[in-house]
Amino acid sequence: MKKELILGLMSGTSADGLSIALCEAAGRSLKVAAFGNYPYPPALQARIIAAKDMAAPALSALNFELGRLWAGMVKSFCRRHRAAYKSIAVIGSHGQTVWHSPGRKGHTLQIGEASFIAEETGRPVVCDFRPADMAAGGEGAPLIPFLDEFLFGGGAPVALQNIGGVGNIAFAGRGVKTFGFDTGPGNSLMDTAVCELSGGKLSYDKGGAWAAAGQPDLPRVYRLLEAPFFSRRPPKSLDRSEYTLEFIKKNFPGQLTRKCSANLLASLNLFTAASVAQAFKAFAPRGTKELIVSGGGALNPVLMDNIAALLLPSGVRVRSIAELGLHPLAKEPACFALLALKALRGEVNHCPAATGARGPRVLGKVLR
């Protein structure tokens, strides 16, 4: 069977860097051949997170700035891994989400002008995946369940949890009609708190060290889980804008201080874990006994331990996708490489059951 090289790019809602995956695709097989993560300087990360409030000229400038930056990162990645442009069949770029507001009159915006990537490489680039799903009545997210079905649809029922800026889960396996939805905060609240507490010197709780040193406020955490979103049936999706500095100040008043930092991080960590566990318990198909975690959250041992502890009474095994040979940050760019290949072929590349779209569609705009 013919093997094709495809490239995927992902800049998530954490806005901490660009992940690039070079994949080999053949039939129902997808293998990550090389992976790289390119962090953003703190000042750029701050501008991306603030982009939702930018005026049009500044937003337009950031769109082109990211496009040029990513084209340069692709150039560096391909040189490092000796991947000749001409050997790559297609490149998929999700773009940087600036705003995502699903609903009947919803709208979404991803920036990072992909024309610069097409110009640099001379290869077809597929971008802007979400709007076609929303035009068909869908939420425009989550899109990763398509890869989950591709990789896990033929095996035992399994849950796939991604923890980026926002958390999302998918269920796949034999006898399961693949579906998924956003679960709540991912790393966004923890990252925001650390950035604020460190005066911008740190962007995340490395190794969960702060959370490990504190005690969570259990009553407050479980009150937060009473918000209507968590009991709503899927499909459902969120934007990072739901979980901001203002959310922390409102729900944890007076705790954004160095004195309270460990307890605050412990609470935010547990809140994230509990939202994952609650989603699993409420919607997992019968017989699902494994939760596989990807994204930056899989690198936080305290978060992983919290999720495992909450699901232990249900007999659910929790593990990182790294145990299956895939870097936790490589899954999303690999997905958009696959979505791009499908789009180039004019083949369906999303799960309507996950997004709520009226039916199968081909997502993405193709630049040649």
Secondary structure, 3 states (H helix, E strand, C coil): CCCEEEEEEEECCCCCEEEEEEEEEECCEEEEEEEEEEECCHHHHHHHHHHHHCCHHHHHHHHHHHHHHHHHHHHHHHHHCCCCHHHEEEEEEEEEEEEEECCCCCEEEEECCCHHHHHHHCCCEEECCHHHHHHCCCCCCCCCHHHHHHHHCCCCCEEEEEECCEEEEEEECCCCCCEEEEEEECCHHHHHHHHHHCCCCCCCCHHHHHHHCCCCCHHHHHHHCCCHHHHCCCCCCCCHHHCCHHHHHHHCCCCCCCCCHHHHHHHHHHHHHHHHHHHHHHHCCCCCCEEEEECHHHHCHHHHHHHHHHHHHHCCEEEEHHHHCCCCCCHHHHHHHHHHHHHHHCCCCCCHHHHCCCCCCCCCEEEC
